[in-house]
Amino acid sequence: MLKFFAAAATALFLTGCGEVSVPAQATASDGTVFYGKATASMSGGKFFVTSNSGVTCSGTYDAFSREKRLYLPISCTDGRSGQMALVRDNDLMGGEGTAELSDGTTARVIFGDKRLPS
């Protein structure tokens, strides 16, 4: 029931302002840190993070999904691709997970205002 109310509140919020974004961070197995955001809007959800060297990795998701687990195909501007597996918090506004890229690189991913400062 809490998931329903969180999703309904998100939908009402999106209707009023167009989109909601939360900060995101990924730390790769080679030590590279990526910063970005997860954004939900009426047209869908997008997750993207960029490293200091300019590599951006991104993926899309169903912004209206109430599922706690999300799986996103991701692609990076340096040619790598892969999948991100995320577990969202009960309020669906943050969470954590992992990513695995085509070259074997893995990353720990965290997102949301409660987990990262804006």
Contact map, one row per residue, 1 for C-alpha under 8 A:
1111100000000000000000000000000000000000000000000000000000000000000000000000000000000000000000000000000000000000000000
1111110000000000000000000000000000000000000000000000000000000000000000000000000000000000011000000000000000000000000000
1111111000000000000000000000000000000000000000000000000000000000010000000000000000000000011100000000000000000000000000
1111111100000000000000000000000000000000000000000000000000000000010000000000000000000000000000000000000000000000000000
1111111110000000000000000000000000000000000000000000000000000000000000000000000000000000000000000000000000000000000000
0111111111000000000000000000000000000000000000000000000000000000000000000000000000000000001100000000000000000000000000
0011111111100000000000000000000000000000000000000000000000000001110000000000000000000000000100000000000000000000000000
0001111111110000000000000000000000000000000000000000000000000000000000000000000000000000000000000000000000000000000000
0000111111111000000000000000000000000000000000000000000000000000000000000000000000000000000000000000000000000000000000
0000011111111100000000000000000000000000000000000000000000000000000000000000000000000000000000000000000000000000000000
0000001111111110000000000000000000000000010000000000000000000001000000000000000000000000000000000000000000000000000000
0000000111111111000000000000000000000000000000000000000000000000000000000000000000000000000000000000000000000000000000
0000000011111111111100000000000000000000000000000000000000000000000000000000000000000000000000000000000000000000000000
0000000001111111111100000000000000000001110000000000000000000000000000000000000000000000000000000000000000000000000000
0000000000111111110000000000000000000000010000000000000000000000000000000000000000000000000000000000000000000000000000
0000000000011111110000000000000000000000000000000000000000000000000000000000000000000000000000000000000000000000000000
0000000000001111111100000000000000000000000000000000000000000000000000000000000000000000000000000000000000000000000000
0000000000001111111100000000000000000000110000000000000000000000000000000000000000000000000000000000000000000000000000
0000000000001100111110000000000000000011110000000000000000000000000000000000000000000000000000000000000000000000000000
0000000000001100111111000000000000000011100000000000000000000000000000000000000000000000000000000000000000000000000000
0000000000000000001111100000000000001111000000000000000000000000000000000000000000000000000000000000000000000000000000
0000000000000000000111110000000000001110000000000000000000000000000000000000000000000000000011000000000000000011100001
0000000000000000000011111000000000111100000000000000000000000000000000000000000000000000000000000000000000000011100111
0000000000000000000001111100000000111100000000011000000000000000000000000000000000000000000000000000000000001111000100
0000000000000000000000111110000011111000000000001000000000000000000000000000000000000000000000000000000000001110000100
0000000000000000000000011111000011100000000000001000000000000000000000000000000000000000000000000000000000111100000000
0000000000000000000000001111101111000000000000000000000000000000000000000000000000000000000000000000000000111000000000
0000000000000000000000000111111111000000000000000000000000000000000000000000000000000000000000000000000011110000000000
0000000000000000000000000011111100000000000000000000000000000000000000000000000000000000000000000000000011100000000000
0000000000000000000000000001111100000000000000000000000000000000000000000000000000000000000000000000000010000000000000
0000000000000000000000000011111110000000000000000000000000000000000000000000000000000000000000000000000000000000000000
0000000000000000000000000011111111000000000000000010000000000000000000000000000000000000000000000000000000000000000000
0000000000000000000000001111001111100000000000000011000000000000000000000000000000000000000000000000000000000000000000
0000000000000000000000001111000111110000000000001111000000000000000000000000000000000000000000000000000000000000000000
0000000000000000000000111100000011111000000000001110000000000000000000000000000000000000000000000000000000000000000000
0000000000000000000000111000000001111100000000111100000000000000000000000000000000000000000000000000000000000000000000
0000000000000000000011111000000000111110000000111000000000000000000000000000000000000000000000000000000000000010000000
0000000000000000000011110000000000011111000011110000000000000000000000000000000000000000000000000000000000000010000000
0000000000000000001111000000000000001111100011100000000000000000000000000000000000000000000000000000000000000000000000
0000000000000100001110000000000000000111111111000000000000000010000000000000000000000000000000000000000000000000000000
0000000000000100011100000000000000000011111110000000000000000010000000000000000000000000000000000000000000000000000000
0000000000100110011000000000000000000001111100000000000000000010000000000000000000000000000000000000000000000000000000
0000000000000000000000000000000000000001111110000000000000000000000000000000000000000000000000000000000000000000000000
0000000000000000000000000000000000000001111111000000000000011111000000000000000000000000000000000000000000000000000000
0000000000000000000000000000000000000111101111100000000000011110000000000000000000000000000000000000000000000000000000
0000000000000000000000000000000000000111000111110000000001111000000000000000000000000000000000000000000000000000000000
0000000000000000000000000000000000011110000011111000000001111000000000000000000000000000000000000000000000000000000000
0000000000000000000000010000000000011100000001111100000111100000000000000000000000000000000000000000000000000000000000
0000000000000000000000011100000001111000000000111110000111000000000000000000000000000000000000000000000000000000000000
0000000000000000000000000000000001110000000000011111011110000000000000000000000000000000000000000000000000000000000000
0000000000000000000000000000000111100000000000001111111100000000000000000000000000000000000000000000000000000000000000
0000000000000000000000000000000011000000000000000111111000000000000000000000000000000000000000000000000000000000000000
0000000000000000000000000000000000000000000000000011111000000000000000000000000000000000000000000000000000000000000000
0000000000000000000000000000000000000000000000000111111100000000000000000000000000000000000000000000000000000000000000
0000000000000000000000000000000000000000000000000111111110000000000000000001110000000000000000000000000000000000000000
0000000000000000000000000000000000000000000000011110011111000000000000000001110000000000000000000000000000000000000000
0000000000000000000000000000000000000000000000011100001111100000000000000111100000000000000000000000000000000000000000
0000000000000000000000000000000000000000000001111000000111110000000000000111000000000000000000000000000000000000000000
0000000000000000000000000000000000000000000001110000000011111000000000011110000000000000000000000000000000000000000000
0000000000000000000000000000000000000000000111100000000001111100000000011100000000000000000000000000000000000000000000
0000000000000000000000000000000000000000000111100000000000111110000001110000000000000000000000000000000000000000000000
0000000000000000000000000000000000000000000110000000000000011111100000000000000000000000000000000000000000000000000000
0000000000000000000000000000000000000001110110000000000000001111100000000000000000000000000000000000000000000000000000
0000001000100000000000000000000000000000000100000000000000000111110000000000000000000000000000000000000000000000000000
0000001000000000000000000000000000000000000000000000000000000111111000000000000000000000000000000000000000000000000000
0011001000000000000000000000000000000000000000000000000000000001111100000000000000000000000100000000000000000000000000
0000000000000000000000000000000000000000000000000000000000000000111111000000000000000000000000000000000000000000000000
0000000000000000000000000000000000000000000000000000000000000000011111000000000000000111110100000000000000000000000000
0000000000000000000000000000000000000000000000000000000000000000001111100000000000001111000000000000000000000000000000
0000000000000000000000000000000000000000000000000000000000001000001111110000000000011111000000000000000000000000000000
0000000000000000000000000000000000000000000000000000000000001000000011111000000000111100000000000000000000000000000000
0000000000000000000000000000000000000000000000000000000000111000000001111100000000111000000000000000000000000000000000
0000000000000000000000000000000000000000000000000000000000110000000000111110000011110000000000000000000000000000000000
0000000000000000000000000000000000000000000000000000000011110000000000011111000011110000000000000000000000000000000000
0000000000000000000000000000000000000000000000000000000011100000000000001111101111000000000000000000000000000000000000
0000000000000000000000000000000000000000000000000000001111000000000000000111111110000000000000000000000000000000000000
0000000000000000000000000000000000000000000000000000001110000000000000000011111100000000000000000000000000000000000000
0000000000000000000000000000000000000000000000000000001100000000000000000001111100000000000000000000000000000000000000
0000000000000000000000000000000000000000000000000000000000000000000000000011111110000000000000000000000000000000000000
0000000000000000000000000000000000000000000000000000000000000000000000000011111111000000000000000000111000000000000000
0000000000000000000000000000000000000000000000000000000000000000000000001111001111100000000000000000110000000000000000
0000000000000000000000000000000000000000000000000000000000000000000000001110000111110000000000000011110000000000000000
0000000000000000000000000000000000000000000000000000000000000000000000111100000011111000000000000011100000000000000000
0000000000000000000000000000000000000000000000000000000000000000000001111100000001111100000000001111000000000000000000
0000000000000000000000000000000000000000000000000000000000000000000011110000000000111110000000001110000000000000000000
0000000000000000000000000000000000000000000000000000000000000000000111100000000000011111000000111100000000001000000000
0000000000000000000000000000000000000000000000000000000000000000000111000000000000001111100000111000000000000000000000
0000000000000000000000000000000000000000000000000000000000000000000111000000000000000111111111110000000000000000000000
0000000000000000000000000000000000000000000000000000000000000000000100000000000000000011111111100000000000000000000000
0110000000000000000000000000000000000000000000000000000000000000000100000000000000000001111110000000000000000000000000
0110010000000000000000000000000000000000000000000000000000000000000000000000000000000001111111000000000000000000000000
0010011000000000000000000000000000000000000000000000000000000000010100000000000000000001111111100000000000000000000000
0000000000000000000001000000000000000000000000000000000000000000000000000000000000000001111111100000000000000001100000
0000000000000000000001000000000000000000000000000000000000000000000000000000000000000001101111110000000000000111111000
0000000000000000000000000000000000000000000000000000000000000000000000000000000000000111100111111000000000000111001000
0000000000000000000000000000000000000000000000000000000000000000000000000000000000000111000001111100000000011110000000
0000000000000000000000000000000000000000000000000000000000000000000000000000000000011110000000111110000000011100000000
0000000000000000000000000000000000000000000000000000000000000000000000000000000000011100000000011111000001111000000000
0000000000000000000000000000000000000000000000000000000000000000000000000000000001111000000000001111100001111000000000
0000000000000000000000000000000000000000000000000000000000000000000000000000000001110000000000000111110111100000000000
0000000000000000000000000000000000000000000000000000000000000000000000000000000111100000000000000011111111000000000000
0000000000000000000000000000000000000000000000000000000000000000000000000000000111000000000000000001111110000000000000
0000000000000000000000000000000000000000000000000000000000000000000000000000000100000000000000000000111110000000000000
0000000000000000000000000000000000000000000000000000000000000000000000000000000000000000000000000001111111000000000000
0000000000000000000000000001110000000000000000000000000000000000000000000000000000000000000000000001111111100000000000
0000000000000000000000000001100000000000000000000000000000000000000000000000000000000000000000000111100111110000000000
0000000000000000000000000111100000000000000000000000000000000000000000000000000000000000000000000111000011111000000000
0000000000000000000000000111000000000000000000000000000000000000000000000000000000000000000000011110000001111100000000
0000000000000000000000011110000000000000000000000000000000000000000000000000000000000100000000011110000000111110000000
0000000000000000000000011100000000000000000000000000000000000000000000000000000000000000000001111000000000011111001100
0000000000000000000001111000000000001100000000000000000000000000000000000000000000000000000001110000000000001111101100
0000000000000000000001110000000000000000000000000000000000000000000000000000000000000000000011100000000000000111111100
0000000000000000000001100000000000000000000000000000000000000000000000000000000000000000000011000000000000000011111111
0000000000000000000000000000000000000000000000000000000000000000000000000000000000000000000001000000000000000001111110
0000000000000000000000000000000000000000000000000000000000000000000000000000000000000000000001100000000000000111111110
0000000000000000000000111000000000000000000000000000000000000000000000000000000000000000000000000000000000000111111111
0000000000000000000000100000000000000000000000000000000000000000000000000000000000000000000000000000000000000000111111
0000000000000000000001100000000000000000000000000000000000000000000000000000000000000000000000000000000000000000100111
